[in-house]
Amino acid sequence: MNKSLTHLPREKKDELKAVVEIIRELIDAEFIILFGSYARGDWVEDRYTAEDGITYEYKSDYDLLVVVQDLPKYQYKGYRNRIKYRARKLAGCTTPLSIILHSVDEFNQAVGNGEYFFVDIKKEGVMLYRSGRFRLPAARQLSIKERRNKAETHFKNWFESAKEFLGQYKAALNNGWLNNAAFQLHQAAERFYHTVLLVFTDYKPRTHDLVELGKRADWLSSSFKGIFPQNTDEEKRLFELLKRAYTEARYNMRYRITRAELEYLAERVAQLRDTAGKVCREKISSFTE
């Protein structure tokens, strides 16, 4: 575990210091660990204008693992959104935040079992805060064969499950159950993303947010960029319909979606399926001794 942020410019250090203070105000954290691109030093901040005149902007997130003793106290009560809001509005943090919360027991077990998402965090991450009440666990390194076996199992289970939801979407659409079709389509997309994350990292976050899941897939492979285009207001509106379907298609009686809108979104999810299958099979093949 690293302890230094000397590779970051001053403004990034100041932002992270402010974010850590906000987290500690809201959460009784045991560890706050920076991982991902800002920990490794390969973060991206890119803004460019394409030939079509549309300006694109891409900024890496601060990836933060917050380890707590009492996870249920914080898990489903909007703490992450409150942290992000305070960081943006009160501390002027312009870098996006991606925060995952886990208990001490979960973290210890994952590192001890050799789950490589957490092992890599322990190896490459930067410790921003520690309470001193717990020690970091010893990590187990999986062999290439073990990693391949895990990736194959994840792919078999999650890819097939995603395809089942896609089939259930088609059945609901054929019966005219449009809201139910929207929910099934959301679940298919979510699980195709989960497949990718598990095959590549052995980890999926506790979220149904297609924006966050898509962002994480983009980090792993550029093949996912543009699957759900959002260059126009109409493209943004259609993606928002799919994003909202997880909850609203089931519980909001005012949620409406048309057959044409579903068919457009289903084409995008089918592209996600094909891309996920391709990149996952390539990743699995890369695990060679």
N, C-alpha and C positions, 0 to 999 in steps of 0.2 A: 504494500500500500504506500502510495506517495503522499507527501505532505506539503509539497511546494507548488505554488502557482507562478513561478518565475517565468514560465513560458508564455504567460498571458499579458496583454497590454494593461496599463493601469486602469482604464475605464472598465475592463472586464473584471478585474480584481475587485474594484469598488462595487460593481453590480452584485457580484457573488457574495461579498461581505454583507450588503444590505439584505439580500435574499435570505441568507443564513439567519440574520437577526429576526426577520419576519417569521421564518419557520419556527424559531425557538420561542417567539412570543405566543404562537398559536399551538404548538405541539411540544410535548415533553419527549424530545428525541434522544435516542441513545447514540446513534451515528447519523451524520449527514455526509454523504459521499458523492462527489462529482465523478461521473463516468462518461464514456462516449467521446465525441470528437473534441470537446474542450479539455478533457482530461488528457487525451492523447496528443493534442496540439494540431489536429488536422481539420478544425472547424471551417465552415464556409460562410461567407457573406457575399452574395453575388446579386447584382442587379443589371439587367440588360434589356435592350429593345430588339425584338425579332423583326424579320422582314415584313411581317404583317402589321407592324406598328404597335403591337401589344408589348407592354413593359412587364417583364417577369422579375420577381424578387425571391431569392432563396436565402434563408438564414438558418444556420444550425441552432438547435435548442441547447440550453443548459440541461443536461440529463442529470437528475438528482435522485439518489436512493435515500429515503428517510426510513431508518429502522427504529421501531418503537417497542415498548414492552407491552402496551395494551392496545393492540390493533383495532378491536371492535369499537373503541372509543372514537376513532378517527376515520375509519374506513369509508363509511357511506354518508358522511355528514357535511360534504362540501368543503372540506379543509383545503384541498388542492386548488379549487377555484378561488377561495378566499386568499390564499397565498399569492396566486397569480394576479389577482386584482390589486392587492396591496403593493406587490412588486412593481406593477405597471403604473398605478395611479399615485402611490405615495412615495415610492423610491425612484420613479422614472426609469425603471429597467426596460430597455428596448429589445432585449434578447428574449425570445420565447422560452418558456419553462416547460419541461416535461418531468413530472414528479411521480415516482412510484413509492408506495408505502408497503412495508413488510414488517412482520414481528421479528423479534430477536430469535425466537425458535425457528421460524421459517428460514431466516437468513443463515443461521448456524447449520440447519439440516441441509439446505441447498448447497452450501459450500462444502460441507462434509461429504455429501453424496457425489460431488464432482459435477454438479449442474453448471455447464460452462458459461452461461450468462453471468452467474454470480461469481464463479471462479475468476473470470476475466475482470469483473469489477474489483475484486480483491487485489488482483495483480496490477491492473492499469489505473485504478481509480485514485482520486485525491481526497484524503480525509479533510473535510472542511470543519467538522465539529465531532467531538466524542464526549460523552458524559463522564467517562471513567468508571462507570458501573459494570461494564462488560468488556471482555477481551474479544478480539477478532478470532474466529475459528480457524483451525488448520484446514487447508484446502486439499482435496483429492483430485488428481489429474486423471481424466479418462484417457484410455488408449484410443487410437484412431478407429479400431474395430468397434469399441464401445460407442463412440460418437456416431459412427455410421449406423449401427444397430438402432440407436435411439432415434436418429433422423428418419430411418426407414419406418419405424413404428409410428412416429408422429405423422409422417406423410400418409401412410395407409389409413390410419384412423380418422384424421381430420379432413383429408382431401375427399375421402368417400362420404363422410358426414356432410360436407359442404355440397357435394353433388346431390345428396338426398334432398337437402333443402331446396336446391334448384329444381328438382323434380316435383317437389310439393308446391313450389311456386307455379309451375306449369299447370298442375292439376287445379289449383285454386283459380288461376286465370281462366281456364276452360269452363269452370263452373260459374264464372262471373263474380267470384268472391274477391273483389279487387283489393280491399284493405288487407285481407288475409294474405293475398298474393304479395303485397308490398312487404309485409312482415317476413314472409318466407324468403323473399329476395334479399332483404337486409341480412338475414341470418346466413344465407349462402355467401354473400360478400364477406361478412365478418369472419366466417370460418375459412374461407380461402386465404384471407390475411393471416389468421391464426396458424394455418398450415405453414405458411412461409416463415413466420416468426419462430415457430417451434423447430422447424427443420434447420434454420440457420443459427438460432441462438439457444434453443432448448428452453424458451421462456415466452410467455404471452402475458401482457398486462391485464389487470382486472378492469376492462373497459369495453363498452359496446360502441364507442365513438369511432365511426369510420374515418374521420379526419385523422385522429391520432394513429389508428392502425395503418392507414395508408401512408402516413408520414414515416412510420417505422419501416414499412416495406420499401419505401423509396430509398431509405438509407442503405438498405441491404442490396438493392439492385436497381439500377436506373431503368430497367425494363418496365417498371410500374408507373413511371411518370406519364401523365396524360391519359391514363385509362379512364379516369373520370374528369374530363376537361372542364375547366371553369373559367374560360376566357371571356365568356359573354354572360349577361344577366340571366339569360334563359338556361344556359348550362349550369349556372350556380343554383338556380331555382329547382331544376330537376334533381341535382345531387342532394339538395336540402330535403326534398321529398323522401328520398331513400334514407338519408341520415335520420330523419325524424320517425321513420316507420317503426323502429324497434319498440318505441313506447306508444306513439300517437296512433298508429294503425290499429292498435288493440284497445286503447283506452280513451281516445279522444273522438267523440262522436262527430266532431266537425272536420276531422281529417278526411280529405278527398284526394283521390288519384284516379286518372283515367287509364283505359286500356292502352292508348297510344303512349302515354308517359311510362307505363310499366314496360312496354315493349322496347322503348328506347333504353331504359335503365337495364333491362335484361340483356341487351346486346353488350353493354359495358361490363356487366357481371360475367358474361360468357368470355369476354376478352380477359378479364381478371382470372378466370378459371384456367384458360389456356396458358397465360403467362406464368401463373403460380405453378402449374404442373411442369412447365419447361424449366424454370429456374430451380425448382426443388430437385428435380431429377438430376440436373447438372451439379447441384451442390452435393447431393448424395454420392454421385460418382467421383467427386473430388476427394472424398475421404479414403485415401489409399495409403498403405504403409510404405 
